[in-house]
Amino acid sequence: METRETRSSTDLPAVANAYNGRDRNEFLFGWTPQAELWNGRLAAIGFLAYLLWDLAGYSVVRDVLHLIGY
């Protein structure tokens, strides 16, 4: 069984600190490059969740179009 080495946030590769001197996967609040990465990740999860919901037969878009008469 392979063991993985963990690193402290001060011992990261140079590319991990390329944005603003912080770990690019660190969860930071505010207008930071890390926030944009997390925003994109969560948006992708939300889109996938909606797609699966729609494929299961529950379509918000179809229901709204039906309500307004299309």
Gaussian input, Z-matrix of N, CA and C with variables (Angstrom, degrees):
# hf/3-21g

backbone

0 1
 N
 C     1     B1
 C     2     B2     1     A1
 N     3     B3     2     A2     1     D1
 C     4     B4     3     A3     2     D2
 C     5     B5     4     A4     3     D3
 N     6     B6     5     A5     4     D4
 C     7     B7     6     A6     5     D5
 C     8     B8     7     A7     6     D6
 N     9     B9     8     A8     7     D7
 C    10    B10     9     A9     8     D8
 C    11    B11    10    A10     9     D9
 N    12    B12    11    A11    10    D10
 C    13    B13    12    A12    11    D11
 C    14    B14    13    A13    12    D12
 N    15    B15    14    A14    13    D13
 C    16    B16    15    A15    14    D14
 C    17    B17    16    A16    15    D15
 N    18    B18    17    A17    16    D16
 C    19    B19    18    A18    17    D17
 C    20    B20    19    A19    18    D18
 N    21    B21    20    A20    19    D19
 C    22    B22    21    A21    20    D20
 C    23    B23    22    A22    21    D21
 N    24    B24    23    A23    22    D22
 C    25    B25    24    A24    23    D23
 C    26    B26    25    A25    24    D24
 N    27    B27    26    A26    25    D25
 C    28    B28    27    A27    26    D26
 C    29    B29    28    A28    27    D27
 N    30    B30    29    A29    28    D28
 C    31    B31    30    A30    29    D29
 C    32    B32    31    A31    30    D30
 N    33    B33    32    A32    31    D31
 C    34    B34    33    A33    32    D32
 C    35    B35    34    A34    33    D33
 N    36    B36    35    A35    34    D34
 C    37    B37    36    A36    35    D35
 C    38    B38    37    A37    36    D36
 N    39    B39    38    A38    37    D37
 C    40    B40    39    A39    38    D38
 C    41    B41    40    A40    39    D39
 N    42    B42    41    A41    40    D40
 C    43    B43    42    A42    41    D41
 C    44    B44    43    A43    42    D42
 N    45    B45    44    A44    43    D43
 C    46    B46    45    A45    44    D44
 C    47    B47    46    A46    45    D45
 N    48    B48    47    A47    46    D46
 C    49    B49    48    A48    47    D47
 C    50    B50    49    A49    48    D48
 N    51    B51    50    A50    49    D49
 C    52    B52    51    A51    50    D50
 C    53    B53    52    A52    51    D51
 N    54    B54    53    A53    52    D52
 C    55    B55    54    A54    53    D53
 C    56    B56    55    A55    54    D54
 N    57    B57    56    A56    55    D55
 C    58    B58    57    A57    56    D56
 C    59    B59    58    A58    57    D57
 N    60    B60    59    A59    58    D58
 C    61    B61    60    A60    59    D59
 C    62    B62    61    A61    60    D60
 N    63    B63    62    A62    61    D61
 C    64    B64    63    A63    62    D62
 C    65    B65    64    A64    63    D63
 N    66    B66    65    A65    64    D64
 C    67    B67    66    A66    65    D65
 C    68    B68    67    A67    66    D66
 N    69    B69    68    A68    67    D67
 C    70    B70    69    A69    68    D68
 C    71    B71    70    A70    69    D69
 N    72    B72    71    A71    70    D70
 C    73    B73    72    A72    71    D71
 C    74    B74    73    A73    72    D72
 N    75    B75    74    A74    73    D73
 C    76    B76    75    A75    74    D74
 C    77    B77    76    A76    75    D75
 N    78    B78    77    A77    76    D76
 C    79    B79    78    A78    77    D77
 C    80    B80    79    A79    78    D78
 N    81    B81    80    A80    79    D79
 C    82    B82    81    A81    80    D80
 C    83    B83    82    A82    81    D81
 N    84    B84    83    A83    82    D82
 C    85    B85    84    A84    83    D83
 C    86    B86    85    A85    84    D84
 N    87    B87    86    A86    85    D85
 C    88    B88    87    A87    86    D86
 C    89    B89    88    A88    87    D87
 N    90    B90    89    A89    88    D88
 C    91    B91    90    A90    89    D89
 C    92    B92    91    A91    90    D90
 N    93    B93    92    A92    91    D91
 C    94    B94    93    A93    92    D92
 C    95    B95    94    A94    93    D93
 N    96    B96    95    A95    94    D94
 C    97    B97    96    A96    95    D95
 C    98    B98    97    A97    96    D96
 N    99    B99    98    A98    97    D97
 C   100   B100    99    A99    98    D98
 C   101   B101   100   A100    99    D99
 N   102   B102   101   A101   100   D100
 C   103   B103   102   A102   101   D101
 C   104   B104   103   A103   102   D102
 N   105   B105   104   A104   103   D103
 C   106   B106   105   A105   104   D104
 C   107   B107   106   A106   105   D105
 N   108   B108   107   A107   106   D106
 C   109   B109   108   A108   107   D107
 C   110   B110   109   A109   108   D108
 N   111   B111   110   A110   109   D109
 C   112   B112   111   A111   110   D110
 C   113   B113   112   A112   111   D111
 N   114   B114   113   A113   112   D112
 C   115   B115   114   A114   113   D113
 C   116   B116   115   A115   114   D114
 N   117   B117   116   A116   115   D115
 C   118   B118   117   A117   116   D116
 C   119   B119   118   A118   117   D117
 N   120   B120   119   A119   118   D118
 C   121   B121   120   A120   119   D119
 C   122   B122   121   A121   120   D120
 N   123   B123   122   A122   121   D121
 C   124   B124   123   A123   122   D122
 C   125   B125   124   A124   123   D123
 N   126   B126   125   A125   124   D124
 C   127   B127   126   A126   125   D125
 C   128   B128   127   A127   126   D126
 N   129   B129   128   A128   127   D127
 C   130   B130   129   A129   128   D128
 C   131   B131   130   A130   129   D129
 N   132   B132   131   A131   130   D130
 C   133   B133   132   A132   131   D131
 C   134   B134   133   A133   132   D132
 N   135   B135   134   A134   133   D133
 C   136   B136   135   A135   134   D134
 C   137   B137   136   A136   135   D135
 N   138   B138   137   A137   136   D136
 C   139   B139   138   A138   137   D137
 C   140   B140   139   A139   138   D138
 N   141   B141   140   A140   139   D139
 C   142   B142   141   A141   140   D140
 C   143   B143   142   A142   141   D141
 N   144   B144   143   A143   142   D142
 C   145   B145   144   A144   143   D143
 C   146   B146   145   A145   144   D144
 N   147   B147   146   A146   145   D145
 C   148   B148   147   A147   146   D146
 C   149   B149   148   A148   147   D147
 N   150   B150   149   A149   148   D148
 C   151   B151   150   A150   149   D149
 C   152   B152   151   A151   150   D150
 N   153   B153   152   A152   151   D151
 C   154   B154   153   A153   152   D152
 C   155   B155   154   A154   153   D153
 N   156   B156   155   A155   154   D154
 C   157   B157   156   A156   155   D155
 C   158   B158   157   A157   156   D156
 N   159   B159   158   A158   157   D157
 C   160   B160   159   A159   158   D158
 C   161   B161   160   A160   159   D159
 N   162   B162   161   A161   160   D160
 C   163   B163   162   A162   161   D161
 C   164   B164   163   A163   162   D162
 N   165   B165   164   A164   163   D163
 C   166   B166   165   A165   164   D164
 C   167   B167   166   A166   165   D165
 N   168   B168   167   A167   166   D166
 C   169   B169   168   A168   167   D167
 C   170   B170   169   A169   168   D168
 N   171   B171   170   A170   169   D169
 C   172   B172   171   A171   170   D170
 C   173   B173   172   A172   171   D171
 N   174   B174   173   A173   172   D172
 C   175   B175   174   A174   173   D173
 C   176   B176   175   A175   174   D174
 N   177   B177   176   A176   175   D175
 C   178   B178   177   A177   176   D176
 C   179   B179   178   A178   177   D177
 N   180   B180   179   A179   178   D178
 C   181   B181   180   A180   179   D179
 C   182   B182   181   A181   180   D180
 N   183   B183   182   A182   181   D181
 C   184   B184   183   A183   182   D182
 C   185   B185   184   A184   183   D183
 N   186   B186   185   A185   184   D184
 C   187   B187   186   A186   185   D185
 C   188   B188   187   A187   186   D186
 N   189   B189   188   A188   187   D187
 C   190   B190   189   A189   188   D188
 C   191   B191   190   A190   189   D189
 N   192   B192   191   A191   190   D190
 C   193   B193   192   A192   191   D191
 C   194   B194   193   A193   192   D192
 N   195   B195   194   A194   193   D193
 C   196   B196   195   A195   194   D194
 C   197   B197   196   A196   195   D195
 N   198   B198   197   A197   196   D196
 C   199   B199   198   A198   197   D197
 C   200   B200   199   A199   198   D198
 N   201   B201   200   A200   199   D199
 C   202   B202   201   A201   200   D200
 C   203   B203   202   A202   201   D201
 N   204   B204   203   A203   202   D202
 C   205   B205   204   A204   203   D203
 C   206   B206   205   A205   204   D204
 N   207   B207   206   A206   205   D205
 C   208   B208   207   A207   206   D206
 C   209   B209   208   A208   207   D207

   B1=1.4489
   B2=1.5251
   B3=1.3071
   B4=1.4572
   B5=1.5251
   B6=1.3163
   B7=1.4568
   B8=1.5206
   B9=1.3043
   B10=1.4581
   B11=1.5121
   B12=1.2971
   B13=1.4526
   B14=1.5258
   B15=1.3133
   B16=1.4545
   B17=1.5223
   B18=1.3015
   B19=1.4569
   B20=1.5224
   B21=1.3017
   B22=1.4566
   B23=1.5238
   B24=1.3202
   B25=1.4619
   B26=1.5235
   B27=1.3269
   B28=1.4623
   B29=1.5209
   B30=1.3395
   B31=1.4585
   B32=1.5343
   B33=1.3207
   B34=1.4606
   B35=1.5162
   B36=1.3388
   B37=1.4604
   B38=1.5294
   B39=1.3126
   B40=1.4637
   B41=1.5191
   B42=1.3282
   B43=1.4658
   B44=1.5283
   B45=1.3155
   B46=1.4637
   B47=1.5176
   B48=1.3050
   B49=1.4549
   B50=1.5262
   B51=1.3185
   B52=1.4617
   B53=1.5204
   B54=1.3132
   B55=1.4570
   B56=1.5179
   B57=1.2978
   B58=1.4602
   B59=1.5260
   B60=1.3015
   B61=1.4538
   B62=1.5101
   B63=1.3271
   B64=1.4624
   B65=1.5246
   B66=1.3036
   B67=1.4644
   B68=1.5285
   B69=1.3362
   B70=1.4672
   B71=1.5164
   B72=1.3302
   B73=1.4575
   B74=1.5222
   B75=1.3222
   B76=1.4534
   B77=1.5215
   B78=1.3399
   B79=1.4628
   B80=1.5164
   B81=1.3326
   B82=1.4595
   B83=1.5181
   B84=1.3190
   B85=1.4536
   B86=1.5184
   B87=1.3111
   B88=1.4527
   B89=1.5133
   B90=1.3272
   B91=1.4609
   B92=1.5155
   B93=1.3169
   B94=1.4561
   B95=1.5248
   B96=1.3266
   B97=1.4707
   B98=1.5310
   B99=1.3245
   B100=1.4623
   B101=1.5214
   B102=1.3271
   B103=1.4669
   B104=1.5233
   B105=1.3249
   B106=1.4605
   B107=1.5275
   B108=1.3211
   B109=1.4694
   B110=1.5230
   B111=1.3460
   B112=1.4657
   B113=1.5304
   B114=1.3209
   B115=1.4540
   B116=1.5296
   B117=1.3192
   B118=1.4585
   B119=1.5171
   B120=1.3206
   B121=1.4707
   B122=1.5178
   B123=1.3268
   B124=1.4638
   B125=1.5253
   B126=1.3346
   B127=1.4618
   B128=1.5241
   B129=1.3172
   B130=1.4681
   B131=1.5201
   B132=1.3250
   B133=1.4655
   B134=1.5297
   B135=1.3360
   B136=1.4600
   B137=1.5144
   B138=1.3294
   B139=1.4607
   B140=1.5225
   B141=1.3155
   B142=1.4627
   B143=1.5248
   B144=1.3342
   B145=1.4671
   B146=1.5275
   B147=1.3496
   B148=1.4601
   B149=1.5238
   B150=1.3274
   B151=1.4627
   B152=1.5228
   B153=1.3170
   B154=1.4657
   B155=1.5250
   B156=1.3313
   B157=1.4655
   B158=1.5285
   B159=1.3435
   B160=1.4544
   B161=1.5280
   B162=1.3205
   B163=1.4624
   B164=1.5291
   B165=1.3204
   B166=1.4643
   B167=1.5266
   B168=1.3569
   B169=1.4579
   B170=1.5034
   B171=1.3105
   B172=1.4622
   B173=1.5199
   B174=1.3138
   B175=1.4590
   B176=1.5207
   B177=1.3082
   B178=1.4551
   B179=1.5258
   B180=1.3223
   B181=1.4655
   B182=1.5300
   B183=1.3126
   B184=1.4632
   B185=1.5260
   B186=1.3217
   B187=1.4654
   B188=1.5230
   B189=1.3246
   B190=1.4627
   B191=1.5219
   B192=1.3221
   B193=1.4766
   B194=1.5240
   B195=1.3160
   B196=1.4679
   B197=1.5310
   B198=1.3376
   B199=1.4650
   B200=1.5306
   B201=1.3278
   B202=1.4696
   B203=1.5311
   B204=1.3198
   B205=1.4573
   B206=1.5070
   B207=1.3055
   B208=1.4677
   B209=1.4836
   A1=108.53
   A2=114.92
   A3=120.87
   A4=110.21
   A5=116.15
   A6=119.78
   A7=108.83
   A8=115.61
   A9=119.92
   A10=109.84
   A11=113.23
   A12=120.14
   A13=109.13
   A14=116.82
   A15=119.98
   A16=109.04
   A17=115.19
   A18=120.58
   A19=109.69
   A20=115.47
   A21=118.65
   A22=108.22
   A23=116.53
   A24=119.53
   A25=112.30
   A26=118.21
   A27=119.95
   A28=111.71
   A29=117.57
   A30=122.26
   A31=110.64
   A32=117.00
   A33=121.36
   A34=110.48
   A35=117.24
   A36=119.85
   A37=110.29
   A38=116.34
   A39=120.76
   A40=112.31
   A41=118.06
   A42=120.46
   A43=111.19
   A44=118.65
   A45=121.07
   A46=111.23
   A47=117.76
   A48=121.47
   A49=112.52
   A50=117.90
   A51=121.35
   A52=113.16
   A53=119.53
   A54=121.33
   A55=112.56
   A56=117.08
   A57=120.14
   A58=111.45
   A59=115.62
   A60=120.05
   A61=114.34
   A62=117.17
   A63=121.99
   A64=108.31
   A65=116.22
   A66=121.79
   A67=108.51
   A68=117.91
   A69=119.85
   A70=113.08
   A71=119.44
   A72=121.62
   A73=112.56
   A74=117.64
   A75=121.47
   A76=108.79
   A77=116.20
   A78=120.45
   A79=108.14
   A80=116.56
   A81=122.80
   A82=109.28
   A83=116.45
   A84=121.08
   A85=109.31
   A86=116.57
   A87=121.00
   A88=111.49
   A89=115.96
   A90=122.61
   A91=109.00
   A92=116.21
   A93=121.52
   A94=108.90
   A95=117.52
   A96=119.24
   A97=112.05
   A98=116.84
   A99=119.62
   A100=110.79
   A101=117.14
   A102=120.24
   A103=110.62
   A104=117.11
   A105=120.05
   A106=111.42
   A107=117.42
   A108=120.16
   A109=110.63
   A110=116.21
   A111=119.51
   A112=110.93
   A113=117.70
   A114=121.19
   A115=110.51
   A116=117.06
   A117=120.79
   A118=112.58
   A119=116.04
   A120=119.96
   A121=111.23
   A122=116.53
   A123=119.68
   A124=111.60
   A125=117.39
   A126=120.07
   A127=110.93
   A128=117.03
   A129=120.51
   A130=110.85
   A131=117.21
   A132=120.87
   A133=109.74
   A134=117.17
   A135=120.98
   A136=112.16
   A137=116.91
   A138=120.43
   A139=110.77
   A140=117.44
   A141=120.93
   A142=110.55
   A143=116.85
   A144=119.99
   A145=110.78
   A146=116.86
   A147=119.33
   A148=111.18
   A149=116.97
   A150=119.98
   A151=110.82
   A152=117.24
   A153=120.45
   A154=110.93
   A155=117.01
   A156=121.62
   A157=109.84
   A158=116.54
   A159=121.61
   A160=111.03
   A161=116.72
   A162=120.29
   A163=112.17
   A164=116.85
   A165=120.51
   A166=111.92
   A167=116.12
   A168=119.15
   A169=115.20
   A170=118.21
   A171=121.82
   A172=108.45
   A173=117.28
   A174=120.50
   A175=110.75
   A176=116.33
   A177=121.46
   A178=109.78
   A179=117.09
   A180=121.26
   A181=110.34
   A182=118.34
   A183=121.55
   A184=110.73
   A185=117.41
   A186=120.63
   A187=111.59
   A188=118.05
   A189=121.15
   A190=110.02
   A191=117.49
   A192=120.25
   A193=111.08
   A194=117.00
   A195=121.06
   A196=109.98
   A197=116.89
   A198=120.80
   A199=112.12
   A200=116.92
   A201=118.49
   A202=112.22
   A203=117.23
   A204=121.05
   A205=117.14
   A206=118.75
   A207=119.37
   A208=111.63
   D1=131.93
   D2=-178.02
   D3=-85.99
   D4=135.68
   D5=175.85
   D6=-102.50
   D7=143.91
   D8=-179.62
   D9=-103.13
   D10=140.53
   D11=178.34
   D12=-85.93
   D13=134.35
   D14=175.02
   D15=-102.37
   D16=147.99
   D17=-178.12
   D18=-118.46
   D19=150.41
   D20=172.49
   D21=-77.73
   D22=163.53
   D23=-177.48
   D24=-69.94
   D25=-11.28
   D26=177.28
   D27=-89.75
   D28=-9.80
   D29=-177.31
   D30=-114.27
   D31=43.98
   D32=-177.56
   D33=-94.77
   D34=155.79
   D35=174.25
   D36=-60.62
   D37=158.05
   D38=-176.44
   D39=-60.07
   D40=-35.11
   D41=-178.08
   D42=-66.84
   D43=-28.17
   D44=179.96
   D45=-68.98
   D46=-27.26
   D47=-179.90
   D48=-101.62
   D49=14.79
   D50=-172.75
   D51=-69.21
   D52=-23.32
   D53=-174.43
   D54=-75.30
   D55=-66.30
   D56=-177.51
   D57=-144.02
   D58=31.04
   D59=178.83
   D60=79.90
   D61=5.75
   D62=179.22
   D63=-118.07
   D64=162.16
   D65=176.69
   D66=-59.65
   D67=128.66
   D68=-175.00
   D69=-70.33
   D70=-13.51
   D71=176.63
   D72=-101.28
   D73=3.52
   D74=178.73
   D75=-68.73
   D76=138.66
   D77=-179.31
   D78=-86.76
   D79=102.33
   D80=-179.47
   D81=-115.97
   D82=141.98
   D83=175.77
   D84=-88.57
   D85=154.30
   D86=177.42
   D87=105.64
   D88=-173.08
   D89=-178.55
   D90=-87.17
   D91=80.43
   D92=-178.47
   D93=-124.93
   D94=159.06
   D95=175.46
   D96=-59.55
   D97=-32.89
   D98=178.15
   D99=-64.52
   D100=-37.69
   D101=178.60
   D102=-63.37
   D103=-37.27
   D104=178.32
   D105=-66.54
   D106=-37.79
   D107=176.48
   D108=-63.37
   D109=-46.77
   D110=179.95
   D111=-66.15
   D112=-36.26
   D113=177.33
   D114=-60.63
   D115=-45.08
   D116=178.68
   D117=-64.10
   D118=-41.31
   D119=179.08
   D120=-63.82
   D121=-46.21
   D122=-179.09
   D123=-68.79
   D124=-33.60
   D125=175.80
   D126=-64.54
   D127=-39.82
   D128=178.19
   D129=-64.83
   D130=-40.01
   D131=177.53
   D132=-64.70
   D133=-42.37
   D134=179.00
   D135=-64.05
   D136=-41.24
   D137=178.18
   D138=-63.57
   D139=-43.34
   D140=178.56
   D141=-63.94
   D142=-41.47
   D143=178.84
   D144=-62.10
   D145=-43.21
   D146=178.36
   D147=-65.02
   D148=-40.88
   D149=179.32
   D150=-60.68
   D151=-44.44
   D152=178.16
   D153=-65.22
   D154=-39.56
   D155=177.63
   D156=-61.30
   D157=-43.07
   D158=-179.89
   D159=-66.10
   D160=-41.68
   D161=178.89
   D162=-66.69
   D163=-23.66
   D164=177.80
   D165=-78.81
   D166=-6.21
   D167=176.80
   D168=107.97
   D169=-1.39
   D170=179.58
   D171=-104.51
   D172=94.93
   D173=-175.73
   D174=-109.29
   D175=113.07
   D176=177.41
   D177=-65.53
   D178=-43.80
   D179=-178.82
   D180=-61.88
   D181=-45.60
   D182=179.94
   D183=-63.93
   D184=-40.31
   D185=179.47
   D186=-66.05
   D187=-40.00
   D188=178.50
   D189=-66.51
   D190=-44.13
   D191=177.76
   D192=-61.23
   D193=-36.59
   D194=178.87
   D195=-67.02
   D196=-38.16
   D197=-178.63
   D198=-68.06
   D199=-33.95
   D200=-178.40
   D201=-92.02
   D202=3.25
   D203=170.99
   D204=97.00
   D205=15.53
   D206=177.29
   D207=-93.20

